Structures are given as structure tokens and as C-alpha cells.
Amino acid sequence: MQPIFISVDPARDTVPQVARYVSEFHPRLVGLTGDYATLKATCKAYRVYFSTPPDAQPTDDYLVDHSIFFYFMDPAGRFVDAFGKASSEADVVARVQKEVARWEAETGRRV
């Protein structure tokens, strides 16, 4: 399993800032950021809503409105499920365990 965090605030989320941020959660969490156009295209591909002024400067005081989901992808990078604020820890654990067992049974390989 590889957890990944993707910033939606490229004006303020520099690579060093994102690295510091993800280090506070889990040592294997990878943090990604990029330019505004790339992040916008990524969000569109995953149907993530965000609203940041495209000309925002790192010193500006602004809010970034965004959807709050985390996505569960299979080892081939295909979408399996999305979890939001209504998902409990038990729901997420059960779904992940189910999909891992299914994938291992189908492929004969461990995740």
C-alpha cells in the first residue's frame, strides 16, 4: 500500500512544505504538488472540487475550498472506491481488507 497526499494549493504548498506536512502523518505518506494547471487537471481527472485563485501568491491570505475524499486504487492504478467524511474507520478497513483479499485471490500475489 502506498498512501499519497496531493496538494490543491500550489501557491503556498512548496515541495519542502508538503514534505514537512506529510511527515507528521506517516513515514510512507508521499506528498505531491505541482503547478496550478497540473493540479487542476489532476483534480478534474479524479473529480475533486477545489477553488483557489489561479494567481494566488504564497503571501496572500485566502482559503482553499475543496472536496475531502481519499481514494482507494488497486495495484494496477484503477479506481476501487472513494471515502469521505461519512466513512467510518471500520468501513474503510473492511472495504480495504475485502479488496486486498479479492485481488490476492485473483492474482495469486500478495499486496
C-alpha positions in Angstrom: 0.0 0.0 0.0 1.3 3.5 -0.9 -0.6 6.4 0.7 -0.3 9.6 -1.4 -1.3 13.2 -0.5 -1.9 15.7 -3.3 -1.9 19.4 -2.5 -4.6 21.7 -4.1 -2.8 24.9 -3.1 0.3 25.1 -5.3 0.9 28.8 -4.5 1.7 28.0 -0.8 2.5 24.3 -0.8 6.1 24.1 -1.9 7.8 20.7 -2.1 9.6 21.3 1.2 6.3 22.4 2.9 4.5 19.3 1.6 7.3 17.1 2.7 7.1 18.5 6.2 3.3 18.2 6.3 3.2 14.5 5.3 6.0 13.6 7.7 3.6 14.5 10.5 1.2 11.7 9.5 3.0 8.6 8.4 6.6 7.9 7.2 5.4 6.2 4.0 3.0 9.0 3.0 4.2 10.6 -0.2 3.3 14.3 -0.8 2.8 15.7 -4.3 2.4 19.2 -5.6 2.9 21.0 -8.9 1.9 24.0 -10.9 -1.7 25.2 -10.9 -2.6 23.8 -14.3 -1.2 20.3 -13.5 -3.1 20.2 -10.2 -6.3 21.4 -11.8 -6.0 18.6 -14.4 -5.3 16.0 -11.8 -8.3 17.1 -9.7 -10.5 17.1 -12.8 -9.4 13.5 -13.6 -10.4 12.4 -10.1 -13.5 14.6 -9.9 -12.1 16.6 -7.0 -13.5 20.0 -6.5 -11.2 22.9 -5.4 -11.3 26.6 -5.6 -8.1 28.6 -5.4 -7.4 31.9 -7.1 -5.2 30.9 -10.0 -3.0 34.0 -9.5 -2.7 33.4 -5.7 0.6 34.4 -4.2 2.2 32.5 -1.2 1.9 35.6 1.0 -1.8 36.1 0.2 -4.4 35.3 2.8 -7.0 33.1 1.2 -9.0 30.0 1.7 -8.9 26.9 -0.5 -12.3 25.3 -0.7 -12.1 21.6 -1.7 -13.8 18.3 -1.5 -12.5 15.9 1.1 -12.0 12.4 -0.1 -9.4 9.8 -0.2 -9.3 7.3 -3.0 -8.5 3.6 -2.9 -6.8 2.4 -6.0 -5.8 -1.2 -6.9 -2.2 -2.2 -7.5 -2.7 -1.5 -11.3 -3.8 2.1 -10.5 -7.5 1.5 -11.2 -10.2 3.2 -9.0 -11.8 1.0 -6.4 -13.6 3.3 -4.0 -13.7 6.8 -2.5 -14.1 7.5 1.2 -15.4 10.8 2.6 -16.3 12.3 5.9 -19.2 9.9 6.3 -16.9 6.9 6.1 -16.0 5.4 9.4 -12.6 3.8 10.1 -14.4 0.4 10.3 -16.0 1.0 6.9 -12.6 1.8 5.3 -10.8 -1.1 7.0 -13.5 -3.6 5.9 -13.5 -2.3 2.3 -9.7 -2.4 2.0 -9.5 -5.8 3.5 -12.2 -7.1 1.2 -10.4 -5.7 -1.9 -7.0 -6.9 -0.9 -8.3 -10.4 -0.3 -10.1 -10.3 -3.7 -7.0 -9.0 -5.5 -4.8 -11.6 -3.9 -7.2 -14.4 -4.8 -7.5 -13.3 -8.4 -3.8 -12.8 -9.0 -2.1 -15.2 -6.5 0.1 -12.3 -5.4 0.2 -10.5 -2.1 -0.2 -6.8 -1.9 
